[in-house]
Amino acid sequence: MLPARSLAHAKINLFLHITARRDNGYHELDSLAVFAQTADLLTLEAPRPAEHGMSLAIDGPFGAGLEAGSDNLVLRAASALRLAASLSDTLPAWQMRLTKNLPVASGIGGGSADAAAALRLLAAAWQCEDVDLAPIAASLGADVPVCIAQKSRRMQGIGEILAAAPRLPRCAMVLVNPGVAVPTPAVFRAWKESGAAFRPSAKLPAQWHDVAALAESLRSTSNDLQAPAIALFPVIGEVLSHLERSEECHFARMSGSGATCFGLYADLDAACRAAESLRAQGWWADAGWVQNTEDRR
Ligand code: C5P
């Protein structure tokens, strides 16, 4: 059965409203998260004696930007699962490999998706699939719970309250990142210092029939972190201008706290052409279908 592997798809916030602030400093959000085809890959390569502990090797185009130490979310997820599930210390540890295809600290939940992939793979390997992964995921980060199922979801609370998303049309997406690592806390702080008001939750229909209708709806929403992120990193504004000018782009916006921006397209050929022209600017860009658009559960 093993080695086992799991794709860890990029999470994109189609909109992100900041609706309140909790006493612990975290912000309550209303967001629609979808998953891009672009993904990291996590592999359980070989079991190791328990006393040797878990090991993580990292490769891939963005692997150099990441430490494989015990702070890595993949290893933290492994420890949290072992602890939460009261698993015996004699269960085998694993030699794991993370192929990092997604830019790091870039607003698309790469680290969260990797942690969720680790929870899924290890729950299967340790045969503890009956353990509720949701609270373990929430303890690792606000975006980890939505990455467990990797399906479109409405996110509320600080990200841990997940509900069905409206049915999305089949649509292609370009991701583009200008190569600046954005610290999420700094962007939330800049939002707060800008004096911006809390925004109400978005009103959404039950479904969208095509990309044009989705784009029309999204224009009445916002990513509240986009303006403060552009103020900190003006290149994000340049990325958005290029995306908006690309032929057949229905809608462009920044995801999460940035710097990755997305463009929505009705067909994959148009998205691939846009990605090509964005790469010509020296930026990382990738095109693919939005995942699981038929699945509402
Ligand atoms: O939970 P995560 O590690 O992804 O969050 C990183 C930082 O982003 C937090 O320390 C906090 O400053 C900010 N954050 C927030 N409200 C959220 C999510 C993140 O203020 N809902």
Residues whose N, C-alpha, C, O or C-beta is under 5 A from the ligand:
A	BS01	C5P	G25 Y26 H27 L140 G141 A142 D143 I158 T184 P185 F188
